[in-house]
Amino acid sequence: MRLFSLFVSLCLFIACQPKSKDKTSEEAPVQQTVQSYISHKPLAHHKIALEVLVASKQWISSFNAGNSEYCVAAYQKDAVMRATPFGLSNGTAEISEFWTPFIASGATNLIYTNVSIEVVNANTALLAAHWSMNIGDGIIYQEKWVKENDTWKLAYDDFEVLHKYDTPKKRELNPVASHEVLEEVIKSSMEWTTGFNTQNSVICRNGYTSNATMNAIPFAKLNDQKSIGSFWEKLIKDGAKNLTYHTPKFEVISNTTVKLSSQWSMNIGEGKIYQEKWVKKDSLWLLDYDEFEVLKKY
């Protein structure tokens, strides 16, 4: 009997103990997904590209006006300039020793073509181009522009002379036409993005040519303005907003064609724009090809 009573007491004790929760059955904590790239505003990197294009235009204008002092002052004090085949210049003193006599010798009529600009972050952008002047032509592999005390300056400059002319040549061309093409497209891209972020699907639709192609991976392949417009209209109605471009690259192909690539995010996901092909038709810049992919859905 004593053993039986002890057994019953033990069973009652165990039964009365609070049951431990099965960790595997507990609900996983809800994770809040934060949209990427929102450390800056949706169009902040477009604006950086515009600022650097202005700084570049001022440098070209100063060069063509024979203002070597301004050209040298546009470099950071510890800037590096690689001018092939002439050599390497370290710091503004050595850079001045290159540009001051070079400009004084009569070099002028500097023209940039096929300009591209890539935004790295809020304080850095990379510019490349082909160049020509009255005494030769070549290529700019990279101008690294950095923001220093609210002023854009050259931190690194790498260019090459590909052809040296026997006699000077004068070209009656706008030296910054390529810059202006980029400025027009960047502003058109900003208008389209603002249209999307203000839920204006009409602006989104009208931003494409009538026979445009859009490859929206993995959603759809569309081949006309109407169906592309319907895609954006539905996405906006479903709640998509806050489209943000991150580290975009704008590249002039011709005076009527520009390519844009970028990282992107919005409130529902993020991904990569492989190519926005902007073309000029009837004085308007419109999207003729648009390929992007959703790499992460929130």
C-alpha positions as CSV (number, residue, x, y, z in Angstrom):
1,M,0.0,0.0,0.0
2,R,2.8,2.4,0.8
3,L,4.3,1.8,-2.6
4,F,1.0,2.3,-4.3
5,S,0.4,5.5,-2.5
6,L,3.8,6.8,-3.4
7,F,3.3,5.9,-7.0
8,V,-0.1,7.8,-7.1
9,S,1.5,10.8,-5.5
10,L,4.3,10.9,-8.0
11,C,1.8,10.7,-10.9
12,L,-0.2,13.5,-9.5
13,F,2.9,15.7,-9.0
14,I,4.0,15.1,-12.6
15,A,0.5,15.8,-14.0
16,C,0.3,19.1,-12.1
17,Q,3.6,20.4,-13.5
18,P,3.3,23.1,-16.2
19,K,4.0,21.7,-19.6
20,S,7.0,23.1,-21.5
21,K,6.3,24.6,-24.9
22,D,7.5,22.7,-27.9
23,K,9.9,25.1,-29.5
24,T,9.2,23.6,-32.9
25,S,5.5,24.4,-32.6
26,E,6.1,28.0,-31.6
27,E,5.4,30.6,-34.2
28,A,8.5,32.1,-35.8
29,P,8.8,35.8,-35.0
30,V,7.6,38.1,-37.8
31,Q,10.5,39.6,-39.5
32,Q,10.1,43.1,-40.9
33,T,11.7,43.5,-44.3
34,V,13.4,46.9,-44.8
35,Q,13.6,48.2,-48.3
36,S,17.1,48.4,-49.6
37,Y,18.8,51.7,-50.7
38,I,16.5,54.0,-48.7
39,S,19.5,55.6,-47.0
40,H,19.0,58.1,-49.8
41,K,16.0,59.5,-51.6
42,P,14.7,57.8,-54.8
43,L,16.3,60.3,-57.2
44,A,19.4,61.3,-55.2
45,H,21.8,59.4,-57.5
46,H,20.2,61.0,-60.6
47,K,20.9,64.4,-59.0
48,I,24.5,63.4,-58.2
49,A,25.1,62.5,-61.9
50,L,23.7,65.9,-62.9
51,E,26.0,67.7,-60.5
52,V,29.1,66.0,-61.8
53,L,28.1,66.7,-65.4
54,V,28.0,70.4,-64.6
55,A,31.4,70.2,-63.0
56,S,32.8,68.4,-66.0
57,K,31.3,71.0,-68.4
58,Q,32.9,73.8,-66.4
59,W,36.3,72.1,-66.6
60,I,36.0,71.7,-70.4
61,S,34.9,75.4,-70.8
62,S,37.8,76.6,-68.7
63,F,40.2,74.5,-70.8
64,N,38.9,75.9,-74.0
65,A,39.2,79.4,-72.6
66,G,42.8,78.9,-71.7
67,N,42.2,79.0,-68.0
68,S,44.8,76.5,-66.7
69,E,44.6,77.8,-63.2
70,Y,40.9,76.7,-62.9
71,C,41.7,73.3,-64.6
72,V,44.4,72.6,-62.0
73,A,42.4,73.8,-59.1
74,A,39.6,71.3,-60.1
75,Y,41.9,68.5,-58.8
76,Q,42.2,67.4,-55.2
77,K,45.6,68.3,-53.7
78,D,46.7,64.6,-53.7
79,A,45.1,63.7,-57.0
80,V,46.7,61.3,-59.4
81,M,46.7,61.9,-63.2
82,R,47.8,59.2,-65.6
83,A,48.3,60.7,-69.1
84,T,49.5,58.1,-71.6
85,P,52.1,58.2,-73.1
86,F,53.4,61.2,-71.0
87,G,53.4,59.6,-67.6
88,L,52.1,59.9,-64.1
89,S,51.5,63.2,-62.2
90,N,51.0,63.1,-58.4
91,G,49.4,66.1,-56.7
92,T,48.4,69.4,-58.0
93,A,52.0,70.7,-58.3
94,E,52.9,68.1,-60.9
95,I,49.5,68.2,-62.5
96,S,50.0,72.0,-63.0
97,E,53.4,71.3,-64.6
98,F,51.5,69.2,-67.2
99,W,48.4,71.4,-67.9
100,T,49.9,74.9,-67.6
101,P,52.4,74.6,-70.5
102,F,50.1,72.3,-72.4
103,I,47.3,74.8,-72.5
104,A,49.8,77.7,-73.1
105,S,51.1,75.9,-76.2
106,G,47.8,76.4,-77.9
107,A,45.9,73.3,-77.1
108,T,42.1,74.0,-77.3
109,N,38.9,73.0,-78.9
110,L,38.4,70.2,-76.4
111,I,35.3,68.1,-77.2
112,Y,33.9,65.2,-75.2
113,T,31.8,62.5,-77.0
114,N,30.2,59.2,-75.9
115,V,30.2,60.3,-72.3
116,S,29.2,57.9,-69.6
117,I,28.7,58.5,-65.9
118,E,28.3,56.0,-63.1
119,V,27.3,57.0,-59.6
120,V,29.2,55.1,-56.9
121,N,27.8,56.8,-53.8
122,A,26.7,60.2,-52.5
123,N,30.3,61.6,-52.8
124,T,31.8,59.7,-55.8
125,A,31.1,59.3,-59.5
126,L,33.0,58.0,-62.4
127,L,33.1,59.6,-65.8
128,A,34.4,58.2,-69.1
129,A,34.4,59.6,-72.7
130,H,36.1,59.9,-76.0
131,W,37.9,63.3,-76.5
132,S,39.3,65.3,-79.2
133,M,41.0,68.7,-79.5
134,N,42.8,70.7,-82.2
135,I,46.0,68.7,-81.8
136,G,44.8,65.2,-81.3
137,D,42.2,62.8,-79.9
138,G,41.9,59.9,-77.5
139,I,40.0,58.3,-74.7
140,I,39.3,59.0,-71.1
141,Y,39.2,55.7,-69.2
142,Q,38.2,57.3,-66.0
143,E,37.7,60.6,-64.3
144,K,36.9,59.9,-60.6
145,W,35.0,62.9,-59.2
146,V,34.6,63.2,-55.5
147,K,32.7,65.7,-53.4
148,E,34.9,67.8,-51.2
149,N,33.4,70.6,-49.1
150,D,30.3,70.6,-51.3
151,T,32.5,71.0,-54.4
152,W,33.1,68.2,-57.0
153,K,36.8,67.7,-57.7
154,L,39.0,65.2,-59.6
155,A,40.7,62.6,-57.5
156,Y,41.9,60.4,-60.3
157,D,42.2,61.1,-64.1
158,D,43.3,58.4,-66.5
159,F,43.4,59.3,-70.2
160,E,45.3,58.4,-73.4
161,V,46.3,60.2,-76.6
162,L,45.5,57.8,-79.4
163,H,46.2,60.2,-82.3
164,K,48.4,63.2,-82.6
165,Y,47.7,65.5,-85.6
166,D,50.5,66.8,-87.8
167,T,48.6,70.0,-88.2
168,P,46.0,71.5,-85.9
169,K,42.3,70.8,-86.7
170,K,39.4,73.0,-85.8
171,R,36.0,71.3,-85.3
172,E,32.8,73.4,-85.1
173,L,31.1,71.2,-82.6
174,N,29.4,71.7,-79.3
175,P,32.1,70.5,-76.9
176,V,29.6,69.3,-74.3
177,A,26.8,68.1,-76.6
178,S,27.2,64.6,-75.1
179,H,26.9,66.0,-71.6
180,E,23.7,67.7,-72.6
181,V,22.2,64.5,-74.0
182,L,22.9,62.8,-70.7
183,E,21.3,65.6,-68.8
184,E,18.1,65.4,-70.9
185,V,17.8,61.6,-70.4
186,I,18.6,61.8,-66.7
187,K,15.8,64.4,-66.3
188,S,13.4,62.2,-68.4
189,S,14.2,59.3,-66.1
190,M,13.5,61.4,-63.1
191,E,10.1,62.4,-64.5
192,W,9.2,58.8,-65.2
193,T,10.3,57.7,-61.7
194,T,8.4,60.6,-60.1
195,G,5.3,59.6,-62.1
196,F,5.5,56.0,-60.8
197,N,6.0,57.2,-57.2
198,T,3.0,59.5,-57.4
199,Q,0.9,56.6,-58.8
200,N,0.5,58.2,-62.2
201,S,0.4,55.3,-64.5
202,V,-0.3,57.6,-67.5
203,I,3.2,59.1,-67.2
204,C,4.6,55.6,-67.0
205,R,2.8,54.4,-70.1
206,N,3.6,57.5,-72.1
207,G,7.3,57.2,-71.3
208,Y,7.6,54.4,-73.8
209,T,7.6,54.3,-77.6
210,S,4.6,52.8,-79.3
211,N,6.5,49.6,-80.2
212,A,8.7,49.4,-77.1
213,T,9.8,46.1,-75.6
214,M,9.9,45.4,-71.9
215,N,11.3,42.2,-70.4
216,A,10.2,42.2,-66.8
217,I,11.9,39.0,-65.4
218,P,10.2,36.8,-64.2
219,F,6.8,38.4,-64.9
220,A,6.2,39.3,-68.5
221,K,7.6,40.0,-72.0
222,L,5.7,42.8,-73.5
223,N,6.0,44.4,-77.0
224,D,3.9,47.6,-77.2
225,Q,3.2,50.7,-75.2
226,K,-0.4,49.7,-74.3
227,S,0.5,46.4,-72.7
228,I,3.5,47.9,-70.9
229,G,1.2,50.7,-69.6
230,S,-1.2,48.0,-68.3
231,F,1.6,46.3,-66.5
232,W,2.6,49.5,-64.6
233,E,-1.0,50.4,-63.9
234,K,-1.7,47.1,-62.2
235,L,1.6,47.2,-60.2
236,I,0.7,50.7,-59.0
237,K,-2.9,49.6,-58.1
238,D,-1.4,46.7,-56.1
239,G,0.5,49.1,-53.9
240,A,4.0,49.3,-55.4
241,K,5.7,52.6,-54.6
242,N,8.9,54.3,-53.5
243,L,10.9,53.2,-56.6
244,T,14.6,54.1,-55.8
245,Y,17.5,54.0,-58.2
246,H,20.9,53.0,-56.7
247,T,24.3,53.4,-58.3
248,P,22.9,54.1,-61.8
249,K,25.1,54.3,-64.9
250,F,24.1,56.6,-67.8
251,E,25.9,56.0,-71.2
252,V,25.6,58.0,-74.4
253,I,25.6,55.7,-77.5
254,S,24.7,58.5,-79.9
255,N,23.0,61.9,-79.9
256,T,19.7,60.0,-80.0
257,T,20.4,56.9,-77.9
258,V,21.3,56.5,-74.3
259,K,21.6,53.4,-72.1
260,L,20.8,53.3,-68.4
261,S,21.6,50.5,-65.9
262,S,21.0,50.5,-62.2
263,Q,20.2,48.7,-59.0
264,W,16.6,49.4,-57.9
265,S,14.3,48.9,-55.0
266,M,10.7,49.6,-54.1
267,N,8.5,48.8,-51.2
268,I,7.7,45.3,-52.5
269,G,11.2,44.1,-53.7
270,E,14.5,44.9,-55.3
271,G,16.6,43.9,-58.3
272,K,18.6,45.0,-61.3
273,I,17.9,47.1,-64.3
274,Y,20.0,45.5,-67.0
275,Q,19.2,48.1,-69.7
276,E,16.9,51.0,-70.2
277,K,17.4,52.1,-73.8
278,W,16.3,55.7,-74.2
279,V,15.7,57.1,-77.7
280,K,14.9,60.6,-78.9
281,K,11.7,60.8,-81.0
282,D,10.0,64.0,-81.9
283,S,12.1,65.9,-79.4
284,L,11.1,63.6,-76.6
285,W,13.3,61.0,-74.8
286,L,11.3,57.7,-74.5
287,L,12.0,54.2,-73.4
288,D,12.4,51.8,-76.4
289,Y,13.7,48.8,-74.5
290,D,13.5,48.0,-70.8
291,E,14.9,44.9,-69.2
292,F,14.9,44.4,-65.5
293,E,14.8,41.5,-63.0
294,V,13.3,41.1,-59.5
295,L,16.1,39.6,-57.5
296,K,14.4,39.8,-54.1
297,K,10.7,40.0,-53.2
298,Y,9.8,41.3,-49.8
